[in-house]
């Protein structure tokens, strides 16, 4: 229904919100685990670490806004599902 580009954006937003929804302790643990891998040069690992670093930054700087953003993404998904 929407274009391919819109789907990619929604997928990225969804992944970001899921990373934020994990909470700070889980994000820290996953960062520590991924940084310990010997093959951190794999593209998927780099992208996951980048996403987790951003989530950690948002959770530390403004935890209320981070949780609010997660609920907004869920509302947006509900709206998109109604249209489909």
MOHUCOR-V706675 format. One record per residue. N is the residue number from 1. RES is the residue in three letters. PHI is phi in radians with two decimals (none if undefined). Layout:
n=<N	N>
res=<RES	RES>
phi=<PHI	PHI>
This chain:
n=<1	2	3	4	5	6	7	8	9	10	11	12	13	14	15	16	17	18	19	20	21	22	23	24	25	26	27	28	29	30	31	32	33	34	35	36	37	38	39	40	41	42	43	44	45	46	47	48	49	50	51	52	53	54	55	56	57	58	59	60	61	62	63	64	65	66	67	68	69	70	71	72	73	74	75	76	77	78	79	80	81	82	83	84>
res=<UNK	UNK	UNK	UNK	UNK	UNK	UNK	UNK	UNK	UNK	UNK	UNK	UNK	UNK	UNK	UNK	UNK	UNK	UNK	UNK	UNK	UNK	UNK	UNK	UNK	UNK	UNK	UNK	UNK	UNK	UNK	UNK	UNK	UNK	UNK	UNK	UNK	UNK	UNK	UNK	UNK	UNK	UNK	UNK	UNK	UNK	UNK	UNK	UNK	UNK	UNK	UNK	UNK	UNK	UNK	UNK	UNK	UNK	UNK	UNK	UNK	UNK	UNK	UNK	UNK	UNK	UNK	UNK	UNK	UNK	UNK	UNK	UNK	UNK	UNK	UNK	UNK	UNK	UNK	UNK	UNK	UNK	UNK	UNK>
phi=<none	-1.59	-1.29	-1.06	-1.13	-1.13	-1.08	-1.15	-1.14	-1.09	-1.12	-1.14	-1.09	-1.11	-1.15	-1.08	-1.18	-1.16	-1.13	-1.18	-1.17	-1.08	1.65	-1.08	-1.05	-1.23	-1.10	-1.06	-1.14	-1.21	-1.07	-1.05	-1.11	-1.20	-1.21	-1.39	-1.19	-1.35	-1.83	-1.39	-1.44	-1.13	-0.98	-1.13	-1.21	-1.04	-1.16	-1.14	-1.09	-1.06	-1.13	-1.21	-1.07	-1.13	-1.08	-1.07	-1.05	-1.18	-1.19	-1.37	-1.26	-2.62	-1.12	-1.14	-1.16	-1.12	-1.22	-1.14	-1.10	-1.08	-1.21	-1.14	-1.15	-1.12	-1.13	-1.10	-1.08	-1.12	-1.13	-1.11	-1.20	-1.15	-1.26	-1.33>
